[in-house]
């Protein structure tokens, strides 16, 4: 089951596309937008993360860091980040532990793929509490960027 507003966000440690370990607790004192996305290089995922890239100044003004998480390998994420010029961490949840902990994992995805991250958005405040949670069953849709920004503005 997906995590809910008001719950403590589970801490995690994952490797980013630069092969450095990143944990949620590294961002204590800042607001964090955690975006789970199904697969790098797909149309909707690219559009979603490029939307965040194109509005990075808005998120910076809201004192928010962005973390993108998928089950792709860190090598795939490295190439995806470079091609799309994404100025935020992409983290590999290759073992699916974090996606599962956040209730953001498809058991069965398209083409028989199992264990792919659900498209999800979580706003986590400076104290580590979830202030916004949206987990989408339809991978063809994107989270409400307006709602994410509104949640951040209210902090």
Secondary structure, 3 states (H helix, E strand, C coil): CCCCCCCECCCCEEEECCCCEEEHHHHCCCEEEEEECCCCCCHHHHHHHHHHHHCHHHHHHCCEEEEEEECCCHHHHHHHHHHHCCCCEEEECCCCHHHHHCCCEEEECHHHCEEEECCEEEEECCCCEEEEEEECCCCCCCCCHHHHHHHHHCC
